[in-house]
Amino acid sequence: MDSIFGDGLYKKLAKAAWIADNWTSKGTTDHVKGEAQKAVWQTVNIMYPSERDWIGSDGIDTELYRAAQDYENYLTDTWYYAHSPGGNTQPNYQDYLTPTAPVPEPATMFLFGTGLIGLAGIGRKKFIKN
């Protein structure tokens, strides 16, 4: 995948996806969520040097960042990577992870459809009797 994204970006994204999948191990508060976001930013190098000064204020972001370093080949099916085609040559570009949407399985759709057909049949039967 690095041949597609180049510059080791896929490995960075794999680490960021690991953080996104595992940040709740530190808690589920908005503060912890913000710390996880900072760890993701640091992982994919979109933080500028002046912003790195506030990394690690309570250690949660640093812990997540360091833990993610072991997951450069992490595979996930819960995140998509959205890439700005212009990359960093365009103003206000952003590459980001976005959650995948659950896809209903065919058996569930079949069950739902047969239920609707059954309801329609019962309604029609009552309509014809009157």
Contacts in CASP RR format, 6 or more apart in sequence:
PFRMAT RR
TARGET T0000
AUTHOR 0000-0000-0000
METHOD contacts of the structure
MODEL  1
MDSIFGDGLYKKLAKAAWIADNWTSKGTTDHVKGEAQKAVWQTVNIMYPS
ERDWIGSDGIDTELYRAAQDYENYLTDTWYYAHSPGGNTQPNYQDYLTPT
APVPEPATMFLFGTGLIGLAGIGRKKFIKN
1 10 0 8 1.000
2 8 0 8 1.000
2 9 0 8 1.000
2 10 0 8 1.000
2 11 0 8 1.000
4 10 0 8 1.000
5 13 0 8 1.000
5 83 0 8 1.000
9 44 0 8 1.000
11 72 0 8 1.000
11 73 0 8 1.000
12 43 0 8 1.000
12 44 0 8 1.000
12 45 0 8 1.000
12 72 0 8 1.000
13 44 0 8 1.000
13 81 0 8 1.000
13 97 0 8 1.000
14 71 0 8 1.000
14 72 0 8 1.000
14 73 0 8 1.000
14 74 0 8 1.000
14 75 0 8 1.000
14 76 0 8 1.000
15 43 0 8 1.000
15 68 0 8 1.000
15 69 0 8 1.000
15 71 0 8 1.000
15 72 0 8 1.000
15 74 0 8 1.000
16 40 0 8 1.000
16 43 0 8 1.000
16 44 0 8 1.000
16 68 0 8 1.000
16 97 0 8 1.000
17 74 0 8 1.000
17 76 0 8 1.000
17 78 0 8 1.000
17 79 0 8 1.000
17 97 0 8 1.000
18 67 0 8 1.000
18 68 0 8 1.000
18 71 0 8 1.000
18 74 0 8 1.000
18 76 0 8 1.000
19 36 0 8 1.000
19 39 0 8 1.000
19 40 0 8 1.000
19 43 0 8 1.000
19 64 0 8 1.000
19 65 0 8 1.000
19 67 0 8 1.000
19 68 0 8 1.000
20 36 0 8 1.000
20 40 0 8 1.000
20 78 0 8 1.000
20 79 0 8 1.000
20 97 0 8 1.000
21 76 0 8 1.000
21 78 0 8 1.000
21 79 0 8 1.000
22 64 0 8 1.000
22 67 0 8 1.000
23 32 0 8 1.000
23 33 0 8 1.000
23 35 0 8 1.000
23 36 0 8 1.000
23 39 0 8 1.000
23 64 0 8 1.000
24 32 0 8 1.000
26 32 0 8 1.000
26 35 0 8 1.000
26 36 0 8 1.000
26 60 0 8 1.000
26 63 0 8 1.000
26 64 0 8 1.000
32 60 0 8 1.000
34 61 0 8 1.000
35 58 0 8 1.000
35 59 0 8 1.000
35 60 0 8 1.000
35 61 0 8 1.000
35 64 0 8 1.000
36 60 0 8 1.000
36 61 0 8 1.000
36 64 0 8 1.000
38 47 0 8 1.000
38 54 0 8 1.000
38 55 0 8 1.000
38 56 0 8 1.000
38 61 0 8 1.000
39 60 0 8 1.000
39 61 0 8 1.000
39 62 0 8 1.000
39 64 0 8 1.000
39 65 0 8 1.000
39 68 0 8 1.000
40 97 0 8 1.000
41 47 0 8 1.000
42 52 0 8 1.000
42 55 0 8 1.000
42 61 0 8 1.000
42 65 0 8 1.000
43 65 0 8 1.000
43 68 0 8 1.000
44 95 0 8 1.000
46 94 0 8 1.000
46 95 0 8 1.000
47 55 0 8 1.000
55 61 0 8 1.000
55 62 0 8 1.000
55 65 0 8 1.000
56 62 0 8 1.000
77 100 0 8 1.000
78 99 0 8 1.000
78 100 0 8 1.000
79 97 0 8 1.000
79 98 0 8 1.000
79 99 0 8 1.000
79 100 0 8 1.000
80 97 0 8 1.000
80 98 0 8 1.000
80 99 0 8 1.000
80 100 0 8 1.000
81 95 0 8 1.000
81 96 0 8 1.000
81 97 0 8 1.000
81 98 0 8 1.000
82 95 0 8 1.000
82 96 0 8 1.000
82 97 0 8 1.000
82 98 0 8 1.000
83 95 0 8 1.000
84 90 0 8 1.000
84 93 0 8 1.000
84 94 0 8 1.000
84 95 0 8 1.000
86 93 0 8 1.000
87 93 0 8 1.000
87 95 0 8 1.000
END
